């Protein structure tokens, strides 16, 4: 047996050793985003103004639904079990409309993401909107990026305390207004506001305001980008929604590299130079604190503020805009192939005309027709189909509905004359804003006689008055003479007819009888 005195040591280290193991949560490094100017920033201002106006103003819009009905245009009436949206009123049994809206929202998010990446996150997400609003307040009291950084480093003084106090006071006011606006969607807004101010509102109202005030203040003022990075699942899901034709905010290093802070000196030395001057303007304006030049990153919310910042630099240098732009992976790959010329090194001269210095005609640019592709068309067709289906269903739905529940104990009663009686609970829903007089009768049950304790008989049926926007319950007794009893189970219908308008509805029911009644 051959014995060795030594064993070679392999070059391997455990990735989770105590001296290499990092924290599961990285401490936040405060970000001081610089104010950006440009078309995308203006678009964000418009969207922020519109979304905030909708959120705060909607509960105060009035809508006349007639006497006795709530006049708030948008109202989630939990006590009355109704959802009002202008002329639409959703009842509990119609919750499938809400489910349809949620499905449409999901498909819409998939569609937007497949077309333009995380455009929802960058422009319309509540976290983005409120952080933008809080940053407006922060800049107003503390100044832009450099002034805020200097203020953070400065020792506490009366001036610094005053600015911080004013900023946090306004932040808290916004947070309280945000929580207060939310509860107004669940009750009459003017009445609830008076009750809140006079301390007559319910504990649930104050608890809701407190919770939403705290979350708005903390998320918008302190956590900010951490909510997007650590709490929101969408950054981790969105990759499945993208393809090579999806627009994403992209640093076009095929024209930006090699970057240089001293381009004139580099050109004089005959060195290749790209358009990027390494000014870090894109980093300074990023609310997530990332460098888009490092490629696609989970933290990027596609807000495009880096595009505005870079475009302003390109304008200053007299070069084409678009060093950072919305681009597809297909276009990016095509331009990288052109810039490399089959090699690995980017040559800026390959993408520019040697005479004019402008970008060559062969450089790929986004074409709007690329938005129409199988994935986006499927999303659009599904979204449209659900929307059209819901609209048609709302337009044609019955305003008078009926449901019948058979008594379980006893299932039937054998009468002294040999006949059989079954009892039912009939629920009649009047989904209009006017009272209705209806007649309840039965169809398809030979020789049936109906009765209802405390109700007026009207010919072969029972006369019932149903209040507006209410469900009326009727105790219905249906009897069948012995000669007409033929089977153990007989199917029939309970019909409800509006005596004025003629609208009717019916519900299926079963008449049961014992064996001895059929002898």
Secondary structure, DSSP 4 states (H G I P E B T S, - for coil): ----S--PPP----TT-TTTPPPSSPPPPP--PPPP-SHHHHHHHHHHHHHHHHHHHGGG-B----TTS--BSEEEETTTTEEEETTEEEEGGGTHHHHHHHHHHHHHHHHHHHHHSSHIIIII-HHHHHHHHHHHHHHHHH-SHHHHHHHHHSPP-HHHHHHHHHHHHHHHHHHHHHHHHHHGGGS-HHHHHHHHHTT-S-HHHHHHHHHHHHHHHHIIIIITHHIIIII-SHHHHGGGG--TT--EEEE-HHHHPSP-S-HHHHHHTT----S-----HHHHH-TT---GGG---TT-----HHHHHHHHHHHHHT--S-SEEEE-HHHHHHHHHHHHTTSSS--GGGGB-TTT-SBPTTS----GGGG-SHHHHHHHHHHHHHHHHHHHHHHH--SEEEEEEE--SSS-EE-TTS-EEEEEEEEEEE-SSS-EEEEEEEES-TTEEEE-TT-EEETTEEEEEE-TTEEEEEEEEEEE-GGG---SEEEEEEEEEETTT--EEEEEEEEE--GGGG-
